[in-house]
């Protein structure tokens, strides 16, 4: 039996959706995460402080378990017409934790995103003045670029020039999927990176080698074994520039297992178990707290949680977990990480 104790983690990238789906999934984030940086790509997107406040209220009212620690931090969808006062007031009130850039058409509900970061300079200058982080979905939408190279190309063409031009702007490269993302974050003092449980634990052979698995389709796509090893090295190194962002993104099976599958993996229920297993297999459980609980809190300007969790890995697997969730309207969502969940138990320290 292996036991590791960590401060209560934060999830620095999560999709909680809205309405019935929100009600079905939010408790999984509230149970083990102190804070959640919530993405704004609803329909319509969250682009104003009023919308962010309203969405936060809906999230908190949807939590059905006892979780007084749970604090969702909202993000605004980066648009050229974002109101500067919304950014300022939302940041001071600690309602808004950042603004998110989506390349138009890159992923779910990103059609209102941009084509170039350079088009947003007036908004980015306000963010730099405030110290508000820019959150970037780093993925080219150029159809001539191979799908497995799109992160690296976007970083080279868009993110690196912005970081060089605006050293005062703090940037998180979200859900890094390649060694190019790791290298860029390490090259610029004001750059940081979130890494997901699924990019740490899977490579593209898991998706394709033994039958197509649409539940593992996400954006940016899960890449090669070589890139996965680079992500694991960064996550387990203790480097304070990297931290956990689950990018948990639920879709009903009718959309995930369709002829054209939606991108997104619902990993919130077992994100910690999957991450812990990666660190265990790498012999790096002593660095788990840094990745899940310390680095991200420092990056976003928060103290480490005083609450603590104990994760226990048993020698024998527990009975397998159900891998489907059903919403109030009957939609089913497939859960990621049931195999790892059978190996681990989590408890909160009294």
Order of alpha helices (4+ residues) and beta strands (2+ residues): beta-beta-alpha-beta-alpha-beta-alpha-beta-alpha-beta-alpha-alpha-beta-alpha-beta-alpha-alpha-alpha-beta-beta-alpha-alpha-alpha-beta-beta-beta-alpha-beta
